[in-house]
Amino acid sequence: MRVLFATIGEPSHLDAQVPLAWALLSAGHEVRVASGPAMTEQIAAAGLPPVPVGEDHAMDALLQAAEQEGGGSIENEIADWSDPFKKDMTWDEVLIKYQASVPYGLQPYNDPILEGLVEFALSWEPDLVIWDPVTYAGGVAAAVSGAAHARLLWSVDVYSTMRSSWRRLSMDRPPAERHDPLRDWLGAWMEAYSHTFSEELVTGQWTIDQVPDPVQFDLDVSRLPMRYVPYHRRRPAPDWLTEPPKRPRVALSGRGSLDAKLNSSVFPVENAIEAVSSMDVEVVAVLTEDEKERIGTLPDNVRMVDFVPFHMLLPSCSALIHHGGFGAASTASLYGVPQLLLPIRHADAWVRAERLNKADAALYEHALEASAEDIATHLTRLLEEPRFAEGAARLRGRIADTPTPHGIVAELERLTEKHRPTR
């Protein structure tokens, strides 16, 4: 069958798709990966056939401008989707999240590629479209071209659960007041192609889920679990990784975080370095140029690197301190490494930290409130209290029991046949 992967122009979103795309290719299926033109080289470097569509998004510039105008963290009540099950959530609270996220997030990411993606899908006629959970253009392209389609989820699913909260609260409103910015936006695109809106454009016909059960929400969607497989761009392992550490090794990184891109003061790297400086540990710190300049002289027990793939580093580590992103958290979980997450309340990072903590696999602290003393205390607990190593090991076992990307190919074939409209 023909499988089209669709993603917005963010490298980390592509990385989450690569292992499944490889699995489908190795099973003999035709695969294409579509994104904005700036992603073409990165898709090709992953060994996948790229399809540049439309134009590149300008979200980085838009967010940086908003950050400078606001004069602080991008954390705010509108951007906080961390509790979609909040019992006392009001209609106004959930509505304003969509009123902000659609025009200032989803549209700027999707609209530049949507027409080009639909055009390619109509010409190539994929059997299945697999789309990143914020690449709603993928669902539109599938519906218009007559393909089955699925979300490939890399997050705790704040997207479908917040939508469920919107639908529940909307039923208490008079029909004329059931404002739906998401439907208005996607519905207008569907109408332009002589099609109609459906909730499948929001949740997919089914969801391929890389988040393990103890961390993921109980979801009201058709869910196909898939083991997370880390992918990083080709980099050789440094020589020092072949030698076992003489002391407990701790990895430290705030890289990969959108928050860190926009406001370099969000991740408390100085406090983290101060915290570990007096501890009997070996620290591998993956730092940006800006962070290196801020820190100055490093303690003797800290090794600074500009990059090392986590799937090479973490098997030798006893703990990981990081910003709360999907790749870092998932790789640590895959290798059974206890984690200290220092996120803010933005997107799904905070709820990921809460869920990992509930599974006894992590501790967490708000990034802007984490002092050096707090970080040292949390790290000491992770290294010395057996329940965290045991919790991380249990989570690793759950992940190991989940089918690999190769292991779900046959089910994808079956679901595609079931959901693909008759052409």
Beta strands, then each sheet from edge to edge (+ up, - down):
strand 1: 2-6
strand 2: 30-35
strand 3: 50-52
strand 4: 128-131
strand 5: 148-153
strand 6: 206-209
strand 7: 223-225
strand 8: 249-253
strand 9: 282-286
strand 10: 302-305
strand 11: 319-322
strand 12: 339-341
strand 13: 362-364
sheet 1: 3+ 2+ 1+ 4+ 5+ 6+ 7+
sheet 2: 10+ 9+ 8+ 11+ 12+ 13+
end
